[in-house]
Amino acid sequence: MSTRVSGEAQEVARAEAQAVLAMVHDESRRQKLGDVVAAIDEGEVDGTDADALAELLELGLSSGRVRAVYGPEGEQAALGLFRRLPLGKELSESARELNEALAALEGRTIEKVAVSVVGPGEYGVTVSTEDFEIALRLGKAGARVASIGT
């Protein structure tokens, strides 16, 4: 499945890919980034190009670089594009699933909330009521339900 890239999102994506390309010395990585730039210029990305573009946008968005360089409009364009790429769609879907699971807590009195470190950049959150507990995993790969039950 391909993702269309146009307008300001295309400009930001191209500039971000070219900025990283200018800093990379490894030839195989340079070739992959060159392929991403070419796909962006063509106006559609898919497969490994889409994954690489998502990683570039994620880095630029999470570091604040996209907003600092391209302003709020560029940031919104990049964020919109990121959400349409497969990785962004996965993260959005995991958030929807998490919200569905958390709906089971509605109307219940929360008795305990605990946060633990599961690994680098990944955390566990446990929310308990008198008769119910939900365990969540939050990290770079998104949010997901680890367990749910009584």
Secondary structure as UniProt FT lines:
FT   STRAND          2..4
FT   HELIX           7..23
FT   HELIX           27..42
FT   STRAND          44..46
FT   HELIX           47..63
FT   HELIX           65..84
FT   HELIX           86..102
FT   HELIX           103..105
FT   TURN            106..107
FT   STRAND          110..119
FT   TURN            120..121
FT   STRAND          122..129
FT   STRAND          133..139
FT   TURN            140..141
FT   STRAND          142..149
//
